[in-house]
Amino acid sequence: QKVVIRTDPQDANSAKIGEKISFGANPNKYLVFDANGKRIDAKGKGKD
């Protein structure tokens, strides 16, 4: 599974490629996409 998280440069520079990280945020403030590029909501249900 591939997960891409975009963040500010300060946070991004503190992580190394391939390193395990954890992420927590308000689900109303991020977008989630499935492997086919279709947007899904934070609870994993499909968006139309």
Backbone torsions as a table, in degrees:
resi	resn	phi	psi	omega
1	GLN	NA	138.0	-179.8
2	LYS	-113.0	131.0	178.1
3	VAL	-126.1	130.4	177.7
4	VAL	-115.6	124.5	176.9
5	ILE	-120.2	125.9	176.9
6	ARG	-101.6	133.5	-176.7
7	THR	-146.0	-177.0	179.5
8	ASP	-75.1	157.1	-175.4
9	PRO	-56.5	-36.6	-178.7
10	GLN	-60.8	-46.8	178.8
11	ASP	-69.6	-41.3	-178.6
12	ALA	-63.0	-38.7	-178.2
13	ASN	-69.4	-18.1	-178.9
14	SER	-83.7	-9.9	179.7
15	ALA	-108.0	143.5	177.4
16	LYS	-98.5	150.6	178.6
17	ILE	-59.7	130.7	179.7
18	GLY	86.6	-9.1	-179.8
19	GLU	-74.1	142.5	175.3
20	LYS	-74.3	134.2	178.4
21	ILE	-131.7	166.5	172.3
22	SER	-122.0	153.3	-176.1
23	PHE	-141.9	132.4	175.9
24	GLY	-136.5	137.5	-179.0
25	ALA	-162.3	167.0	174.1
26	ASN	-69.2	121.3	-177.8
27	PRO	-58.9	-18.2	178.6
28	ASN	-80.9	-2.3	-175.0
29	LYS	-119.0	17.2	174.7
30	TYR	-144.5	161.2	179.9
31	LEU	-110.7	141.7	-179.9
32	VAL	-124.9	135.1	179.7
33	PHE	-125.5	146.8	176.8
34	ASP	-83.2	-177.8	-176.6
35	ALA	-62.5	-22.1	179.6
36	ASN	-93.6	3.6	178.9
37	GLY	85.3	7.1	178.7
38	LYS	-84.8	134.0	-178.1
39	ARG	-70.3	135.7	173.7
40	ILE	-125.8	154.5	179.7
41	ASP	-81.7	173.5	-174.4
42	ALA	-62.8	-20.0	179.8
43	LYS	-91.0	1.0	176.9
44	GLY	88.3	8.5	178.6
45	LYS	-90.4	146.4	180.0
46	GLY	-66.5	146.3	175.8
47	LYS	-105.4	137.1	176.6
48	ASP	-97.1	NA	NA
